[in-house]
Amino acid sequence: MNTNDIPANAHADETVADGTIPVEPTEAATPEPIPAETASAPGEATQLKDRLLRLQADFDNFRKRSARERQEWQAFATESVIKELLAVVDHYELGLATAAKHSTPASVLDGFKLVYDQLLGVLKKQGVTVLTVAPGAVFDPHQHEAISHLPSDEYPADVVIAETRRGYKLGDKLIRPLQVVVSSGPAADGN
C-alpha cells in the first residue's frame, strides 16, 4: 500500500493493513529566538567563557595525567619482567664460570657466551645498565647492599672488599643494588 493511498481523514495512531503507519505532514520546526536579556548579558558571557577555559584546562590535565599513568604502568611492567630476567642472567653467569672451570670445549663455551651477550644486549636496549664496584671503593648505601662486614688489614672501615652480586639500573632507577662485602677496618688484637 502506498502512503498516497491513505485517506486524508486517517489518524496517526491508526495502522494500515500492510503495517505502515500513516504520517501527517508537519511544519518545519523553527528555533526559538534567544531572549534579548540573555544574549546581551555580558556577565553570563564571561561566565560561559570562564567555564569553557576551565573545561579545556581540566581536559588538558586529564590528558597529561593519563599519559603519565600510562608511562608509569609501562615502566612498572618492564621493571617487573626485567627483575625476573636478572635471576636468569645471574644463573647464566654462574653456568659460564662453571663451564670454563670444567674444561668445556671452546666452541660450546663461545656459543653460550654469544647467547649471554645477546641477552645483555636486549636488557641494554630496554635501558638497563649493569653496576659493578671494584674492591677499595667507598660503600654507598644508596647503591650497595652490605651482606657482610669483615675485618681487613688491607682496607679501612666502610670500604667494599668484594662484590658478590651485580646491581642493575633501569634508566635512573635502581632496580637491584649491588651486593657487597664491606670492611669493618683492621682486626682488633685480642691481647
Summary of the structure (lengths in Angstrom):
residues: 191
radius of gyration: 38.2
end to end distance: 121.1
largest distance: 126.0
contacts: 407
relative contact order: 0.09
helix: 46%
strand: 17%
